[in-house]
Amino acid sequence: MADAAAATETEVKEDEPAANGAAGTTPARRVDPLVLFRESCEKGQKVGYADEYLSFGEFSVHRATKCGYRLAPGEPFLDIGSVWYMFREVSANRSYTQDTVKKRGFTYIGIACRGDLCDYLVGKLPTCPGIVQDVVEGRKRPREETTGRAPPAPRVKNLKSGEEPGGSSGSGSGSKAGKKAFGALTYADVASRVRLVKDFDVLVRVPGRTVPNADLILKIAMDELNNWDRKEQEPEPMVGGKIPLLQELEEMIRKDAEAKLIEQFAKELRKRNPTDKEIEEFIRKDGEAETSLLIRPIILVPCNKNSPVNILNAQQLLQDGVYDKLDQEKAHFFDSTRPEAVEVVRNIRDKKWRFEVRDSAKGFKKEHWHRVVAVITDGADWQFKGWPFENIVDLFTSIKGVYFTKKGDPLPEHVAKWQVCILEMSTLQYQHRFSAIRDAFWAQAEHFLNSARHKTFVNHTTLEGIRKVVKMTPPVL
């Protein structure tokens, strides 16, 4: 009695006339999704999943449809999507944890229930704990389905004794095969009925069914029809006429490409300016080449072999997410072996960007400083000596600052006051964590690139690295 009360299903008897059908006809019977899933597993058929719907042969069932299985008496019935996702992950020996299940919106099935349920699905067991036979056999429905809080299960008509839900009987003389359940309107239904119409208010005609989000679909279609010949509008400039730094860099690269094409045309005795199409093609080919001829955004790193990130390991960390211990020979001959610059490639907004990583700003002119987008600091003031700013505040206003600290090392007090992003490095044995550190760096850099830069460069003075005493932040006990 407890199970029957907990289910609170509305009974549908086989000999009861259909509410809307003729007298003497057999009503449509509910087919539990768990039965369809079990038949697919026993036959070795692949269960498709697209647009929140599971495909069991000719039946299409929403993932949130309740089935006749629950984890414990008195608990609500599980949705078929949770059962399908558990079986798919466990049968493929993939990771099945509460976190992964929660991210995908399913219900977690514990290991105590999982084994018997899998054996039931593949046909090794006729039943298992948690199966409610009245619901599985179609005599009752879950409460969520009767109240409309869950999608309905598929139904079949004229289900005779010994006949399978798919339409074939045990004796071979069943109803017509291929009979499809009446459920929600699927993408296949829409695709089969798509036709040219004069009025958009008759997009799809299906008697007795409603088209989900029909008003929104019609509005989008009308907008596309009315604006098919219009070009995409350029993004509006930010307040005060400012534009994002990324757009500034694109304009710099475009001007550099135009200048190089004019120089190339002059050598070929072609006295004309390049067209926009030629400039775009030149930029595209330069991006695909191994070495770039155009200017690139600049990232500055410390000129210090003891810094967590320097010119020797910046490329591996910022591009590949790999961090190795510094080679002793290279560290010993750091000044003579380090390259002048290395290149880091990053995809930003579906476009490949090449960044130039340097550890010295010696000889930088105004156009070089305008291309500096980020600076990685080790906390030493002498790194900024000679830079064209009045103070440290102006420096980290115009350029994104990042400070990498080794795990467990105390943070200098003056760095805690700087406007920099502090990223903690992992230990070497946890190499998989360095890709997350790389992504965290680029998340900060991309946010800075997508905002308008407040330029505080000056010409009348430069910074001086004069700090001699460095105080560390006391640990929290």
N, C-alpha and C positions, 0 to 999 in steps of 0.2 A: 504493500500500500504506500510505503514511503517513496519508492521509486516512481510509482504512478502519479502521486501527488506532486512530487518535485518536477516531473516533466510537464504536468498540466497541459497535456496536448488535447486537441479537439479530435475526437474519433471520427473516422470516415469509413463506414461499413461498405463492404463490397456490394451488398444487395440494396443499398440506398440509392434512389434515383438522383441523378445530377440536378443541381439547383437550376441550371439554365438549359438543361438538355431535355430531350423528349422522354416520355414515360417509358420505362422498360429498358433504357440504355444503361450501360455500366459507366459510372463516373470515372473521371481521370484520377489515377492513383499516384500518390507521392512515391518517387524513387529516391531513396536515400543516397546522397553523394558517396558515402562510405562503401555502399554496395557497388557503385560504378567504379570507384577507385580500386576495390578488391578485384573486380573482374579484369580491369586493365593490367593489374600486377600479375594475376594468374596467367593471362594470355601473353604477357611480355610486351604489351603495347605501350608506346611512349605517351606520356601525359604532357600535352602542350600547355604553355602558360603565356598569355599575352593580354595586355590591357585589363588586368585584374581578373581574368577569366581562365578557368582550367578546362581543358578539352579532354573529355573521356569518350573517345570514339565519336559518335554523332551527337553527344550531349555536351553542352557548354554550361558550366556552373561557375557562379561568382565565388571568389575565394572566401568571402565572409558568410557563405551559406552554412547553416548549422547541420551537423551530421549526428548520427545516433551513438556517439561516443563521448564519455566524460571522464575526467581524471579520478573522481571520487563521487560516491552517492551524495546527492544534495547540491553538487556544484553544477554550473551551467554547462550546456553541451558545447563541445569544441567546434570551431569552424573548420571546414574541409581544407582550407589553405594551410592551417597549422599542421594538420596531419600529413598533407602532401609535402610540405617543406621539410618536416622531420624525416620522413622516409627517404626523400631525395638526398639529404645531406648524410644520413647515417649509412645508406646503402653505397654511397660513393666514398665513404671513409673521410669525409670532410669535417671540419670543425663545426660542432653543433653546441653552442653555449647560449646562456641566457642573454648575453650582450648582442650576439649576432641575430638572435631571434627577435629581440626587442627592436633592433634597428629596422628590421623589415616588417614590423607590425604584426607578427604572429604571436601565438601563445606557446610558451615553452612546455615541452613534455618531458618529465623527469625520467631518469634511467630505470626507475622501478616499474614504470608502465610501458616503457619504450619497447622492450624485448617481446612481450606478449602481443602488443599491437602490431609489430612488424611481422611476427609469425602468422597472425590472423590475416594480414593483408596479402601475404604470398600464398595463403591456402594451407599452411601447416596445421592451423588450429581452426575448428569449426566456430569457435567464439573465444572471447577473452574478457577479463574483468574490465568493466567500464562500458561494455556494449549493452544498450537497452534494446531488446528485441522488438518491442512494440513500435519503436521509432524506425529501426532498421528495416523491418518488414512492411512499413508503410501504414500501419494501423493508427498511429498517432503522430503528432507533429510537435516540435519544440515550441516552447512558449514564445521565444523571440520571433519565430516565423508567423505564429498566429496573430501577434500584435503588430506585425509590420516592422519590427526593429532589425530584422535580418532578411536578406534576399530569399525568395522562395526556392525550394528545391524543384528540380524538373519533374514533370508528370507525363504519364503515358495513358492513352485511352485503350479500352477494349483489351485489357490485360487478362488473358485466359489462364486457366490452370496449367502449370508447367511451362509457361512461356517466359522467356527471358525479357528483361527490360528493353533490350535492343530491338526486339520484335521477332526473334526466332524462337520457336518452341522446341521442346525436347523431341517431339515426333517429326519435326520438319514441316508441319502444316500450320504454322502460326500466322499472325497478321503480317501485313506487308512490311518488309524490311526497310530500314532507313527512315522510320518515322521519328521525327524530331520533337523534342519536348518544347512546350511553349514557355519561354522565360523572358528575361530582359532582352532588349534589342542589342545585338552584337554588331561588331564591325563587318563581319561577313554578310549579315542581313542587309546592312546599308549598301555595301559594295555591289551586291547582287541586284539592287534596285536603283542604282544611280542611273539617271537619264537626263537628257537636256530638257529643261522646262522653261517656259516663258515667265512664270511667276515664281518667285523664290518661296512663297508661302506654301507650296506643295512640293517640298524637297523630297520627302519620302512618305509614301502612303502605305501604312500597315494597319488594317482594321483591328481595333481593340488594343493597340499598343501606342505608347507615347514615345516620342523621340527625346532622349535626355538632352537638356540644354539647347532646345531647338531655337529659342529666341537668340541666344548668343551665337549659334552657328549661322543663322540668317544674317545677323548684323555683321559678322566677320566677312561673310561672302559678299554682302552688298558693298562693304568698304573696299574689298579687293577689286570688285568690278568697277567701282567709281574711280579708283586711284591706281589702276594698273599701269598707266603711262607716266606716272609721277615718279621722279627720282627721290631717293631717300634724302631727307633734310639733314644738313649738317647739325651736329649738336650745338645748342645755344651756348654762347660764351658765358663764363661765370660772372658773378657780380663784379662790377668795376672793370669789365673788359678783360679780366684775367682768363687764361686757359690752363688746362692741366699740363703738368710738366711733361707727360708723355707726348702730348701734342706739340709742345715746343721742340722736343727732340726730333720728332718726325719732320718738322719744318726745317730744322738744322740739316738733317740728313738729305732732305730734298734739295736744299740750296747747294749742298756740297756735290750732290750728283749732277745738278745742272751745270755747276762750274767745271766739273771734270768732263762732261760731254762737250761743252763749248771749247775746252782746250783740245779735246780729241778731234772735233770738227775743224778747228784751225789747222791742225797738223794735216788733215785730209783735204785742206783747201775748200771746205764747205762753209761758206759765209752765211750762216743762218743760226738761229737759236733752236735748241731742241724742243720738241713738242711735249705735252704732258704725258702722252703715251710712251714716248721714248724714255722719258725720265723714270716712269714707273717700271718699265722693262729693265732699265739699267739697275735700279734698286733691287728688283727681283733676282736678277742674275747674280748680283753681288752677294745677296743673301744665301744663294745656293753654292757659291764658290767656297773653297776651303779657306782662303785668306781674303779678308775684306779690304777693299780699296777706299771705302767711305769712312767718315768719322764715326765713332762709337761712344755710347755713354761710358763714363769712367767710375770705377769703384776703387777707393784708396784703402790700403791695408797697412799695418805697422811694418816698418823696416826693422824687425826685431825677430831673431831666430827663436827666442824663448816665448814669443807670443803664441797663444793657442791657434790663431789663424794668421798666416803670413803668406808671402808671395809663392812659397814652395808648396803649400797644401791648399791654397784658396780654390784653385780650379777643381780639384777632386771633390772638395767639400761642397762648394756652391753649385756645381753642375751635376755631379754624380751622387752626392750624398755619402761619400766614402771618406773616412778619416784614418790615416795611418800614422804610426810613430815616425818622427822625423829621422831621416837617415843621418847617422853620426858623421859620415864623411862630408855630406852636404852642409850639415850644421857647422862643422869645423871650418869649412871654406865658404861660409855663407856669403860673404861680400863678393867673392869671385865667381861663384857658381849660380847665384840667383839670376833669373832672367829679368830683363827690363820690364816686361809686361807679359801677361798671359790673357787668354780669351776665355770667357764663360758665355755659354749659349743658354738662353732661357726663352720659353714660349710664353708670351704675354698677350692675352686677348687674341688668341689664334694667329699670332704672328711671331716669327722667330727673331729674337733680338740678340745682338752680339754685344757683350759688355767687355770693356778693357779694364783689367785689374792691374794696378800699379802700387808700388810702395814708396814712391817719391813724387813730390809735386815740383821738383826743381825745374825751372824753365817754363812753368805754366804761364800762359797768357790768359787774357780775359775770356777768349772763346773756349779755352780748356776748362776753366773753372765753371763755366755755364753748363758744361757736359758732366760735371761731377754730381752724381745722384746719391751716393752713399759713402760713408767712411766707417771702417772698422777700426776701433781704437783699442789699445791695450791699457789705457789709463794714464799714459805718460804725456805730460804737456809738451815735451820737446818734439813730439810727432807733428804738432801744429805750428811749429816755429816758421815764421815767414809767410803764413797764410793770410790772405787779404780780408781780415775781419777785425773789428774793434775788440771783441771779447768772445768767450766760449759760447755765450748765449746766442749771439748772431750766427756763429758757425753752425750750430745744430738747429737753427731756424731755417737756414738755406739748404742744408745737406742733412740727409737722414743718418743718424748716428746709431751704431750697433756695438755692443760690448759683449765679447765672448769670455765667459769665466769658467775655469776648470771646476769640476764637481768638488765641493768641500772647501774651496778657497774662499777666504773672507773678501768682502767687497770693499774697495777703497771708499772712504767717506766722500771725497770730492766727485767720484764717479756716480754715486747715488744721487747727487744734486744735479748732475747733467741731464739734459733731455735726450737720453739715449735708450734704446731697447736693450735690455739685459737678457742674454740667452745663455743658459747653463749647458756646458758640454757634458757628454756622457763619457763613461769609461770605455777603453778600447775594446773590451770583450763584448760589449753590446753594440755591435756595428749597425744593427738594424735601426737604432735610434738616431743615427746621424742623418738619415733621410728626413726624419721629422724635424730635426734642427735646421736642415737646409730649407725645408718648406716654410718653417717659421720665419727665417730670414727673408725669404722672397715675399711672404705675406706682408711683412712690414714695408719692404721696398716697393711693392706694387701699390700699396695704399698711398705711399708718398708720391709715387709717379702719377697716380690718378687724381691728385689734388693740385691746386695752384701753388706754385712756389713763391714764397715771400723772400725776395732777394735782398740781402743785407751786405753785399760785397762793398768794400771801400778801397780807395786808392791812396789815401793819405797816411795809412798806418798798417802795421801787420802784427800778428800775435807773437808773443815771446814765451818760450818755455822756461820758466824760472822756478817752478816748484821743486823744492829740495826735500821737504819732509812730507811723507805720505802716511796718513793715518788710516787704519783699517776699521771697518765697522765691527764693533764687539759682537761676539756670537750670542744668540738667544738661547739661554739654558732652560 
